[in-house]
Amino acid sequence: MFRDLVFRKSSYSGASDNCVEVADVESGTLVRDSKQPELGHLSFTPAEWQPFVSSLRAFDTTV
């Protein structure tokens, strides 16, 4: 189902290994830990992802 995923790190992560990676899929967005990608991912629908990202922006004006 998710064999050909392309996960990417945020450009805000820089050289840090402490970040999450995201992948866009037809059903929404997948998120995983960059240090332990073998543990799987969380799945967000578009209706869930947008408020999540907006809430992060409320805490960090650099996003």
MDAnalysis code that builds the backbone (N, CA, C; Angstrom):
import MDAnalysis as mda
import numpy as np

u = mda.Universe.empty(189, n_residues=63, atom_resindex=np.repeat(np.arange(63), 3), trajectory=True)
u.add_TopologyAttr("name", ["N", "CA", "C"] * 63)
u.add_TopologyAttr("resid", np.arange(1, 64))
u.add_TopologyAttr("resname", ["MET", "PHE", "ARG", "ASP", "LEU", "VAL", "PHE", "ARG", "LYS", "SER", "SER", "TYR", "SER", "GLY", "ALA", "SER", "ASP", "ASN", "CYS", "VAL", "GLU", "VAL", "ALA", "ASP", "VAL", "GLU", "SER", "GLY", "THR", "LEU", "VAL", "ARG", "ASP", "SER", "LYS", "GLN", "PRO", "GLU", "LEU", "GLY", "HIS", "LEU", "SER", "PHE", "THR", "PRO", "ALA", "GLU", "TRP", "GLN", "PRO", "PHE", "VAL", "SER", "SER", "LEU", "ARG", "ALA", "PHE", "ASP", "THR", "THR", "VAL"])
u.atoms.positions = np.array([
    [0.825, -1.202, 0.000],
    [0.000, 0.000, 0.000],
    [0.868, 1.265, 0.000],
    [1.871, 1.347, 0.890],
    [2.733, 2.520, 0.984],
    [4.173, 2.161, 0.631],
    [4.385, 1.360, -0.382],
    [5.722, 0.872, -0.717],
    [6.647, 1.939, -1.284],
    [6.132, 2.815, -2.110],
    [6.968, 3.784, -2.801],
    [6.906, 5.173, -2.168],
    [6.830, 5.217, -0.857],
    [6.726, 6.500, -0.168],
    [8.016, 7.284, -0.275],
    [7.875, 8.581, -0.385],
    [9.021, 9.476, -0.354],
    [8.820, 10.408, 0.839],
    [9.553, 10.120, 1.919],
    [9.491, 10.966, 3.101],
    [10.516, 12.086, 2.955],
    [10.193, 13.253, 3.505],
    [11.110, 14.386, 3.465],
    [11.164, 15.068, 4.827],
    [12.317, 15.638, 5.130],
    [12.491, 16.428, 6.347],
    [12.205, 17.886, 6.030],
    [11.783, 18.596, 7.021],
    [11.573, 20.024, 6.869],
    [12.908, 20.720, 6.660],
    [12.902, 21.768, 5.867],
    [14.117, 22.560, 5.694],
    [14.504, 23.258, 6.993],
    [13.558, 23.392, 7.919],
    [13.835, 23.986, 9.221],
    [14.624, 23.037, 10.123],
    [14.724, 21.776, 9.750],
    [15.450, 20.806, 10.567],
    [16.958, 20.986, 10.472],
    [17.435, 21.538, 9.388],
    [18.875, 21.711, 9.210],
    [19.590, 20.383, 9.251],
    [20.716, 20.344, 9.930],
    [21.511, 19.117, 10.035],
    [21.080, 18.253, 11.211],
    [20.092, 18.670, 11.946],
    [19.635, 17.948, 13.133],
    [19.027, 16.597, 12.775],
    [19.301, 15.617, 13.617],
    [18.680, 14.303, 13.448],
    [17.384, 14.180, 14.239],
    [17.076, 15.180, 15.046],
    [15.881, 15.145, 15.887],
    [14.733, 15.831, 15.173],
    [14.098, 15.107, 14.287],
    [12.997, 15.711, 13.550],
    [12.018, 14.633, 13.100],
    [10.969, 15.081, 12.509],
    [10.015, 14.162, 11.906],
    [10.126, 14.288, 10.400],
    [9.652, 13.278, 9.717],
    [9.602, 13.286, 8.257],
    [8.152, 13.140, 7.842],
    [7.795, 13.723, 6.722],
    [6.430, 13.640, 6.211],
    [6.430, 13.095, 4.789],
    [5.346, 12.452, 4.437],
    [5.132, 11.961, 3.078],
    [3.697, 12.264, 2.693],
    [3.512, 12.784, 1.492],
    [2.171, 13.050, 0.980],
    [1.647, 11.799, 0.288],
    [0.423, 11.421, 0.637],
    [-0.247, 10.281, 0.016],
    [-1.642, 10.731, -0.403],
    [-2.288, 9.931, -1.197],
    [-3.616, 10.305, -1.699],
    [-4.605, 10.586, -0.565],
    [-4.502, 9.839, 0.524],
    [-5.443, 9.990, 1.636],
    [-5.054, 11.080, 2.622],
    [-3.881, 11.714, 2.437],
    [-3.469, 12.768, 3.355],
    [-1.963, 12.854, 3.517],
    [-1.513, 12.840, 4.773],
    [-0.097, 13.001, 5.096],
    [0.315, 11.964, 6.124],
    [1.492, 11.388, 5.932],
    [2.056, 10.440, 6.886],
    [3.229, 11.109, 7.581],
    [3.403, 10.817, 8.869],
    [4.473, 11.405, 9.667],
    [5.194, 10.285, 10.402],
    [6.539, 10.354, 10.410],
    [7.312, 9.345, 11.140],
    [8.521, 10.004, 11.803],
    [9.087, 9.306, 12.764],
    [10.286, 9.733, 13.465],
    [11.488, 9.474, 12.567],
    [12.288, 10.488, 12.316],
    [13.435, 10.314, 11.421],
    [14.508, 9.405, 11.999],
    [14.556, 9.303, 13.329],
    [15.567, 8.447, 13.953],
    [15.155, 6.979, 13.981],
    [13.866, 6.717, 13.935],
    [13.363, 5.345, 14.012],
    [12.251, 5.119, 12.987],
    [12.539, 5.257, 11.718],
    [11.491, 5.122, 10.699],
    [10.881, 3.729, 10.640],
    [11.604, 2.732, 11.110],
    [11.094, 1.357, 11.091],
    [9.920, 1.154, 12.047],
    [9.687, 2.090, 12.951],
    [8.577, 1.965, 13.901],
    [7.230, 2.329, 13.294],
    [7.231, 2.804, 12.067],
    [5.958, 3.102, 11.409],
    [5.684, 4.591, 11.337],
    [4.440, 4.922, 11.074],
    [4.068, 6.318, 10.863],
    [2.680, 6.598, 11.424],
    [2.388, 7.865, 11.590],
    [1.050, 8.339, 11.921],
    [0.422, 8.831, 10.635],
    [-0.872, 8.660, 10.514],
    [-1.588, 9.064, 9.309],
    [-2.560, 10.193, 9.645],
    [-2.526, 11.254, 8.851],
    [-3.424, 12.389, 9.023],
    [-4.223, 12.594, 7.740],
    [-5.518, 12.789, 7.864],
    [-6.325, 13.191, 6.720],
    [-6.063, 14.676, 6.469],
    [-6.421, 15.192, 5.297],
    [-6.241, 16.634, 5.064],
    [-6.979, 17.490, 6.108],
    [-8.146, 17.031, 6.536],
    [-8.916, 17.770, 7.541],
    [-8.230, 17.785, 8.902],
    [-7.386, 16.806, 9.172],
    [-6.617, 16.761, 10.422],
    [-5.280, 17.480, 10.290],
    [-4.636, 17.346, 9.132],
    [-3.287, 17.882, 8.919],
    [-3.262, 19.404, 8.971],
    [-4.191, 20.058, 8.296],
    [-4.168, 21.519, 8.235],
    [-4.279, 22.163, 9.623],
    [-5.212, 21.758, 10.475],
    [-5.255, 22.351, 11.822],
    [-3.999, 22.028, 12.640],
    [-3.421, 20.852, 12.437],
    [-2.201, 20.474, 13.142],
    [-1.065, 21.428, 12.770],
    [-0.857, 21.643, 11.484],
    [0.207, 22.546, 11.034],
    [-0.084, 23.976, 11.497],
    [-1.318, 24.388, 11.432],
    [-1.684, 25.743, 11.879],
    [-1.398, 25.932, 13.352],
    [-1.644, 24.901, 14.154],
    [-1.371, 25.010, 15.595],
    [0.128, 25.114, 15.855],
    [0.954, 24.461, 15.048],
    [2.402, 24.587, 15.192],
    [2.857, 26.001, 14.854],
    [2.276, 26.563, 13.829],
    [2.633, 27.939, 13.447],
    [2.275, 28.937, 14.543],
    [1.248, 28.654, 15.299],
    [0.853, 29.549, 16.384],
    [1.936, 29.617, 17.478],
    [2.723, 28.550, 17.604],
    [3.778, 28.500, 18.614],
    [5.132, 28.952, 18.082],
    [5.345, 28.892, 16.798],
    [6.648, 29.195, 16.221],
    [6.457, 30.081, 14.997],
    [6.856, 31.313, 15.109],
    [6.653, 32.254, 14.016],
    [7.624, 32.030, 12.856],
    [8.590, 31.094, 12.994],
    [9.526, 30.829, 11.903],
    [9.024, 29.744, 10.966],
    [7.881, 29.115, 11.271],
    [7.364, 28.019, 10.426],
    [6.639, 28.587, 9.243],
])
